Amino acid sequence: MQGLPSKLIPHESEIRAWKAQGISYRKIADLLEETHGLRVSYNSVYSFLNTRDRAAKQGPSTFWQGLPLDLQQSLLQQITVLWSHGSTSIEGNTLTLGETTKILELGLTIHGKPLKDHEEVYGHAKAIDLIYAWLEADKITREDLFDLHRCVMQKSPIDALRPIGNWKLDYNGTTGVVEGKPLYMEYASPLDTPALMTRWLKEMNRKLLHAHTPVKALNVYTWVHLTFVRIHPFFDGNGRMARLLANLPLLKCGYPPILISPEKRPLYIDLLWEYERAAGILRKSDRLLPPHPVLGSFKKFLKTEWQESLSLVEEIRARAELRATE
């Protein structure tokens, strides 16, 4: 990804389609501005395609590869803080971004904030490290998921009926509003969960092997996220788990994670609810991700949210290049 105009990554298939039609690089740059509000030069479009082609020949890397050590550490710290703050905030954590930074980078305790909120961001940061450790793994196992759940739920009260590091034992669900009335929607039955997760792991591992382009990686992100949420295999922590696991295809391809902003929580929750309600309760032999128009809306939402981490990587790489010329 060194030297890569990262904000073009989500639009690679569109750019290549335009190029295949014989459209010039200058015109493609104009189309990107008209269609997506992206202000890039035609040279950037040309360099982007060349860089992507070279990267495809060399194989996948990491989004921090090739950076000086101090900039690698800075980038990874910023990603961890943004990812942990955003994902825990979506679930109701009250820590601000600044407070999360003080906790994770300085080890401070924030006066007046619950201990649970501190433990959630510590656990999430630890879970990110575990996700990075899986990037070289051939496959993800059930035990891996249990380890990730223990990170996410670290120091939670021990309850035999609400196991940490094992599948749920009771039913769970969520409440939304349909035509002005509350509607409770159940997730997959705890009796069906072990079989469903066996299917889910097999399919996810297969999909990870073929997610070699931004478009394919984003498709796998969508599949992983929505199917995991439909099953809701743990008694708690499923949202954080879904947002961690769904980023595996992106990270394995050398792209930074999608960081869903707390400010976008209402839209994000609405999209999840709309799809889950349309798909219905997931049974043991059902298709894990039946088609529905909301899938397109969800992918569009993800592309927008991806821009923060892509821009951050681009800024750090530009700093590294500037340093190299000094």
TARAJO-V883997 format. One record per backbone hydrogen bond with DSSP energy under -0.5 kcal/mol. CO is the residue of the C=O (numbers start at 1). NH is the residue of the N-H. E is the energy in kcal/mol with one decimal. If there is no record, write none. Layout:
CO_NH_E ; CO_NH_E
This chain:
1_4_-2.2 ; 4_6_-1.8 ; 5_8_-2.1 ; 6_9_-1.8 ; 8_11_-1.5 ; 9_12_-1.7 ; 11_15_-2.5 ; 12_16_-2.7 ; 13_17_-1.9 ; 14_18_-2.2 ; 15_19_-2.4 ; 16_20_-2.4 ; 17_21_-1.0 ; 18_23_-2.0 ; 19_22_-1.8 ; 24_28_-2.4 ; 25_29_-2.3 ; 26_30_-1.7 ; 27_31_-2.7 ; 28_32_-2.4 ; 29_33_-1.5 ; 30_34_-2.6 ; 31_35_-3.0 ; 32_36_-2.2 ; 32_38_-1.6 ; 33_37_-1.3 ; 37_39_-0.6 ; 38_40_-1.0 ; 41_45_-1.5 ; 42_46_-2.2 ; 43_47_-2.8 ; 44_48_-2.4 ; 45_49_-2.1 ; 46_50_-2.1 ; 47_51_-2.8 ; 48_52_-2.5 ; 49_53_-2.2 ; 50_54_-2.2 ; 51_55_-2.5 ; 52_56_-2.1 ; 53_57_-1.4 ; 54_58_-1.8 ; 55_59_-1.6 ; 62_65_-1.3 ; 64_67_-1.6 ; 68_72_-2.6 ; 69_73_-2.5 ; 70_74_-2.1 ; 71_75_-2.7 ; 72_76_-2.7 ; 73_77_-2.4 ; 74_78_-2.4 ; 75_79_-2.5 ; 76_80_-2.4 ; 77_81_-2.4 ; 78_82_-2.6 ; 79_83_-3.0 ; 80_84_-2.6 ; 81_85_-2.6 ; 82_86_-2.5 ; 83_87_-2.5 ; 84_88_-2.0 ; 85_89_-2.3 ; 86_90_-1.8 ; 87_91_-0.7 ; 88_91_-0.5 ; 88_93_-2.3 ; 89_92_-1.9 ; 96_100_-2.5 ; 97_101_-2.1 ; 98_102_-2.0 ; 99_103_-2.1 ; 100_104_-2.6 ; 101_105_-2.7 ; 101_106_-0.6 ; 102_106_-1.2 ; 102_108_-1.9 ; 103_107_-0.8 ; 109_111_-0.7 ; 110_113_-1.7 ; 114_118_-1.3 ; 115_119_-2.5 ; 116_120_-2.1 ; 117_121_-1.6 ; 118_122_-2.1 ; 119_123_-2.7 ; 120_124_-2.2 ; 121_125_-2.3 ; 122_126_-2.1 ; 123_127_-2.1 ; 124_128_-2.1 ; 125_129_-1.6 ; 126_130_-1.6 ; 127_131_-2.2 ; 128_132_-2.4 ; 129_133_-1.9 ; 130_134_-1.0 ; 131_134_-0.8 ; 132_135_-1.4 ; 133_136_-0.5 ; 134_137_-1.7 ; 141_145_-1.8 ; 142_146_-2.1 ; 143_147_-2.3 ; 144_148_-2.4 ; 145_149_-2.4 ; 146_150_-1.9 ; 147_151_-1.7 ; 148_152_-2.5 ; 149_153_-2.5 ; 151_154_-1.4 ; 153_156_-1.8 ; 159_162_-1.5 ; 161_169_-0.5 ; 163_165_-0.5 ; 172_187_-2.7 ; 174_185_-3.1 ; 176_183_-3.3 ; 178_181_-1.5 ; 181_178_-3.0 ; 183_176_-2.6 ; 185_174_-2.4 ; 189_192_-0.6 ; 189_193_-1.3 ; 190_194_-0.6 ; 192_196_-2.5 ; 193_197_-2.9 ; 194_198_-1.6 ; 195_199_-2.0 ; 196_200_-2.8 ; 197_201_-2.6 ; 198_202_-1.8 ; 199_203_-2.5 ; 200_204_-2.9 ; 201_205_-2.5 ; 202_206_-1.6 ; 203_207_-2.5 ; 204_208_-2.5 ; 205_209_-1.0 ; 206_209_-0.5 ; 207_210_-1.3 ; 208_211_-0.7 ; 210_212_-1.6 ; 213_217_-3.0 ; 214_218_-2.4 ; 215_219_-2.1 ; 216_220_-2.4 ; 217_221_-2.5 ; 218_222_-2.3 ; 219_223_-2.2 ; 220_224_-3.2 ; 221_225_-2.7 ; 222_226_-2.3 ; 223_227_-2.2 ; 224_228_-2.1 ; 225_229_-2.2 ; 226_230_-2.0 ; 227_231_-1.9 ; 228_232_-3.0 ; 230_188_-1.3 ; 233_168_-3.1 ; 237_241_-2.3 ; 238_242_-2.7 ; 239_243_-2.2 ; 240_244_-1.6 ; 241_245_-3.0 ; 242_246_-2.5 ; 244_247_-0.8 ; 245_248_-1.8 ; 247_251_-2.7 ; 248_252_-2.9 ; 249_253_-0.9 ; 250_255_-2.7 ; 251_254_-1.5 ; 257_259_-0.6 ; 258_260_-0.7 ; 259_261_-0.5 ; 261_264_-1.4 ; 262_265_-1.6 ; 264_268_-2.6 ; 265_269_-3.1 ; 266_270_-2.3 ; 267_271_-2.4 ; 268_272_-2.2 ; 269_273_-2.8 ; 270_274_-2.7 ; 271_275_-2.1 ; 272_276_-2.8 ; 273_277_-2.7 ; 274_278_-1.8 ; 275_279_-2.8 ; 276_280_-2.1 ; 281_283_-0.6 ; 282_189_-0.5 ; 283_286_-1.5 ; 287_290_-0.5 ; 292_295_-2.0 ; 293_296_-1.0 ; 293_297_-1.0 ; 294_298_-2.5 ; 295_299_-2.1 ; 296_300_-2.1 ; 297_301_-2.2 ; 298_302_-2.4 ; 299_303_-2.3 ; 300_304_-1.6 ; 301_305_-2.2 ; 302_306_-2.0 ; 303_307_-0.6 ; 304_307_-1.0 ; 305_259_-0.7 ; 305_308_-0.9 ; 306_310_-2.1 ; 307_311_-2.6 ; 308_312_-1.9 ; 309_313_-2.3 ; 310_314_-2.2 ; 311_315_-2.4 ; 312_316_-2.2 ; 313_317_-2.5 ; 314_318_-2.2 ; 315_319_-1.9 ; 316_320_-2.0 ; 317_321_-2.3 ; 318_322_-2.3 ; 319_323_-2.3 ; 320_324_-1.7 ; 321_325_-0.8 ; 322_325_-0.7 ; 322_326_-0.6 ; 323_326_-1.0
